């Protein structure tokens, strides 16, 4: 596992290159947070699926503002504030607020770079005593975590559950990331920077079970333990490109996606269960156990129930 300071990283700044954006997660098309509600399984429109959240109105969990974006990202009008609290439960007692790409593009082929920027403030600050999963895939082959390991106040980059890199998650600093995923070779690396500094590669690609169905990358936060205290997380500069990577902050992704209206359904519905003669079974990547969980605990063949974050979360893999 590597921990580096940003001063050291600046010595390795590379020349900016530009790839091709295959999916833009810019928040520009969303004039208000009510636009996120235009998406449904019957009306799959816009750039995001929005179904993993609690029972309160969308405005309780999401907010748009120019003050919520990385100011270095000039192509974006607004950033997103995402709030989780004790009401933000979905299919378990864990607190969750997550957006999923809505697209017909193949987000799991060749070499792709998953870009995003994340920030916290001292107001409704994330609790470093509790585990958080951030910007993760269903299989958890790569993700950020907070509140884990020997330095719980760090943002930690994980590969297949193993800590590979971390940095202090200081308040009011924008942390820029790009997951460097070679789906063909089965490897993943990490690019990172802060503020307006160009991305630098902080971890070379290493082996991982890279896979996605193009609708299982979760932009958002899952907090393992349910507590009353609200937390605010900020996201900006979200897009996916094929190579070569664009290392300049603020120039990638674009913001010209058509606002949500209506369309014909094109993507896969959320993880569901199947029923056998012995009762319901959970499909691959579905939850199969954990504190407060009341759903199926048996996985469909050939998958088994794996402890991802015991005793809170178990998943069919």
N, C-alpha and C positions, 0 to 999 in steps of 0.2 A: 504494500500500500504506500502511496506517495502523498506527502503533504508539501505543497509549494507556496511560497509567497508570490503575490502579484508583481512585486518589484523584480523578483528573479525572472518571472515569465516574460516581462517586457524586454529582456535581453534577447529573447528568442523570437521576436515578432517577425512574421513572414510577410512576403508580398501578397497583396490581395489578389485573389482570382475569383472568377464568377462561374457558377454552374447554371443549370436551368431549373427554375422552380416548377415542381410538379404538383404541389398543393400549397396554397397560401392560407394561413390561419390568421391573417390580418383581421383586426376587429373593426376596420373601416366600414364594412357593409352593415354593421349593426348600429343603427341610429340610437336606439334605446335597448335596454336589456329585454324588453318585451319581444324584440325580434328573435331572441333565442327560442321563445315559446312557439314560433311558427313552425319549427321542426317537430315532426312526430313520425311514428312508424308508418302511418298512412299518408304522410305528406313530407317526404324526405327532401327538404330544401335547405339552401344555404351551405355554409362551410363546416358547420358543427352539428353533431348529435348531442342533445341535451336531455338526458334522462336519469343520470346518476346524481341524485341530489335528494334533499329532504322534502318534507311535506309543506313547507312554507312557500310563498310566492317566489318566483325567480329573483325578484328585486331584493329578497332577504339574503341571497347567496351571491349574486353577481352585481357589479356596478361598473359603469364605463366613465372614464374621464381622461382628459389630456394629462392630468397630474398623476395618472396611474401608469403611464408608459415610460419607457426608457427615453429620456430626452434626446439621446443620440440617434434614435430611430426616426428619421425625418419622414419616412414614407408612411408613417402611421399617425392617425389623428388621435386615437384613444388607446389607452391600455385597459386592462381588466383587473379589478379587485375581486377576489374570490374569498368568501367568508364561510367558515365552517363553525358549527356550534352543536349543542346537544340535540338540535332538531334535524341535523343534516345526516340522517341515517337512511341507508338504502340496502335492503335485503339482509341487514344484520344490524348490530348495535354500533358498528364502527362509523365514524363521521366521514362523510365523503361529499365532494363536489368536484365533478370531472367532466370535461368536454372531450368528445371523440371526433376525429376527422370524418366529415361527410364528403365522400368523393367516389368517383368511379375509377380513379387512377390506381395503379398497382403500387402500393407503398412498401412492398416487400421484395423487390427484385433488384439485382445488381448492387451498386454502391450508392447509398443514399445518406444524406446528412439531415438529421432532425434538429432544427434550430429553435431555440426559445430563450427568453430572458426572464429571470425571476428575482423578486425582491421581497423584503419584509420591512416593517417599521417597528418602532417601539410601542406603537398603539396596537392593541390586540395582537401582541407578539406571539409567535408560535412557542409552545411549551417544549423546552428542550429535554424534559424528563419523560416525554412520551414519543413513541416511534411514529414517524410520518413517512409515507411513500409519496414521491413527487415525480410527475412526468414519467410514468412507468408503462410497460407493456404487460398484458395479461400474464404472460409466462415469466415475467420478472427477469428476463435475460439481461436487461439493463435498466437502470433507474437511479434517481437520486433519493437519498434518505436523510432525515433529520431527526435528532434525538436518539441516536444509536451509537454504539461503540465506545471507545475510550475517550472520545472528544464529542460529546452529544451536542455541543453548540456549533459544530461544523456541519456544512452540507457535505454529504458523503456520496461519491459515485460508486455504485455497486454493479458487479457483473455476476450473474447467476448466484446472487446472495453473498458474494465475497467483496469486501471493501478493497477498492483499488486506488482511490484518490480522495482527498478531502480539502476543504478550505473553510476558515471561519465565516459563518453566515452573519456578517455584520449588518446592522440596521441601516436602511436608506442607501444601500449600495446595490446597483444592478449587477447581477451575475449572469453573464451570457454563456450559453452552452450550445454545442452541436454534438449529437451522438453520431459518430462516424461508423456506419453499419455496412459491412460487406455481406450481403445476404447469400451471395454465391459461395464465398469462402468460409462463411460461418465465423466471422470475427467482428469485434466492435472496439472502437477507440473513443477518445474524448478530446474535444477542443473546448477551450474556455478562455474567458477574459472578464474584466469588470468595466462598467461605465461605457465609454466610447472606444476603448482600446480594442485593436483587432484581435480576433481569435487566434490562439496559438494551440498547438497540439500538446496536451499535457500528459496523455497516456497513449502509447502506440497500440495498434489493434492487437487484441488477444482473442483466443478462441471462446466462442459462446454459441448456444443453441438459438441462433437468430431465426426468428419467424414472426410473421404477422399476417392477419387476414385483411389488412388495410383498414380495419375498424376496431382495433384493440389497443391503440396507443392512447393513454389517458393523460390529457393535459389538465392537471389539477392536483388535488391533495386528498390523501386518505390518512386519517389519524386513527391508529389502532384502538385507542382507549377513548370511550365516550365520557367527556366532562362538560360542565356547564360553560366554562370560559370560551368566548369566541376567539377565533384567530383570523387574521387577514393575510392573504397571500396575493402578490401582484405579478401579473404576467404580461409580456410584451414580445414583439418580434418573433412571432411563431410562423414557421414555414418549413417545408421539406423540399430539398433540391437533390438532383443528381450531380455528379462531379464535373469539373473540379470545384472544391468548396469555395464559397464566398466568405472571406475572413473579415470583411469590413462590416462593422455594426451599423445598421440603419439603411443599407442599400438593397437588401435582399427581400424576397417575399412578395413585394408589390402590395397593392390594396385595391384591386379593380374587380374583385369577385362580385357577381350580381347579388343584390340583396335578396333575402328569402321571400319567395312568393308561393309557388306551388310547383309540383312536379310528380312524375311517376316514381314510385319506390324503386331504389336500385341497390340498396345495401342490405347486409345481413342483420336480422334482428338480434337482440341481446341474447346472451347465453341462456339456454333454456334447459329443462330437464326432460328426460324420457321416462316412461313407465314400463316396468316389466311385471311379470307375474308375482314377483316378490316385493313390489313397491317401486316408488320413483327412484331414479338414479340421476346423478349429476353428470353433465357433459364435460369435456376437456376445458380446463381453465376456470370452471365454475367453483364456487365455494362449497366445501363439503364438511365444514366444522368450525368451531370456535365459540368463544363465550358469547352467549346471547343468540347464536345462530339456531334457526328452527327448520331449515330446509333439509333436502336430501343429504344423507351422510355416506351413501354408497356411490361410487363412481362407475360410469358405464365402462365396459370392457374396451380396450385393455388398460384403462387408466387407474391410478391408485390415488388415495387421499394423502397428500403430503403436507407436513407441518411447515408452513411458510413463515408465520410469526406466532408460534405457540405462546400462550394458549388461546390467542385471539383469532387467528385466521389459518384455515387449512384449505387447500386447493387441489382439485383433480388434475393430475399431470401424467 
